[in-house]
Amino acid sequence: MQLQQAERKKAFIKMALQSCAGGGKSYSALLLAHGLCNNWQKIAVIDAENNSASLYAHLGAYNVLDLQPPFSPERYIQAIQTCIEAEMEVIIIDGISQEWDYIIEEHSKLTGNSFTNWSKFTPRHNAFIQKMLQTKAHIIATIRTKQDYVLNEKNGKMIPEKVGLKGVMRDSTDYEFTLVFDLDVKHYATASKDRTSLFMDLPAFQISQDTGKILAAWCNQGKAQVQEREDTYIEPDALLEQIYACQDVDTLKDLYMSLDVITQKEYNADFSTRKNQLVYVPPQTYSTNGTHRS
């Protein structure tokens, strides 16, 4: 047993996209995947959604593994292993709610003590979750949501009331992921959990390949990348001077792209302010005697 200093190493993102039907989970997952690896042929989709993955074949030559019922944890584990053996870099599991539906259905068939019966399924479900988390590849899981209710007392009666949407998955499963995006009906994403600190508290946005590129940069910030950031570190005051010294948008963009993703986020407001200053040209005013006055 040895105590050692914490060290940031290259990571594989384990993330989830959750929404109701039509929220754009599959499409968004594919854009994220390509941004992460920049190679369609290194992307695999484990499709448990009735061949929905093939609807977006025009995007690129990604791979599809058609997963048919029963949607047992063991079949998901086998599908992930097949993708790993094929050296896939990004694995999209579309979706994982079917696995939990299978667990619930099989549990309901058993007689006897309901609590005791869970001991037959919890280890199987946990094995599937651990397979996702320990796999040396990026994992993007999609989760179906449904209307959630709570019981409130009114006039002596317990009345169900809507309290938003809930993922169809075992409670607290979202805690296992590094990043969770919630998609609305207009396909806009907000981060409900974000251990990368890249998207938390940001306004809703549409996921694109650039989102995947940002995540790839974060994943690759291991020891070598940290040293590179230290070598290219710019003092805060000096960076602000460079930002506001830019005389055109192209120069400002070049400066922005030269920075690592963490610094980009830290100074995003300053870059936006300077861009607005460069784009906006104040109207010229003229005095009544005809002399130009700016």
Buried (B, 14 or more C-beta within 10 A) or exposed (E): EEEEEEEEEEBBBBBBBBBBEEBBBBBBBBBBBBBBBEBBEBBBBBBBBEEBBEEBEEBEEBBBBBBEEEBBBEBBBEBBEBBBEEEBBBBBBBBBBBBBBBBEEBBEEEEEEEEEBBEEBEEBBEEBBEBBEEBEBBBBBBBBBEEEEEEEEEEEEEEEEEEEBBBBBBEEBBEBBBBBBBBBEEBBBBBBBBBBEBBEEEEEEEBBBEBBBBBBBBBEBEEEBBEEBEEEEBEEEEBBEBBEEBEEEEEBEEBBEEBBBBBBBEBEEEBEEBBEEBEEEEEEEEEEEEEEEE
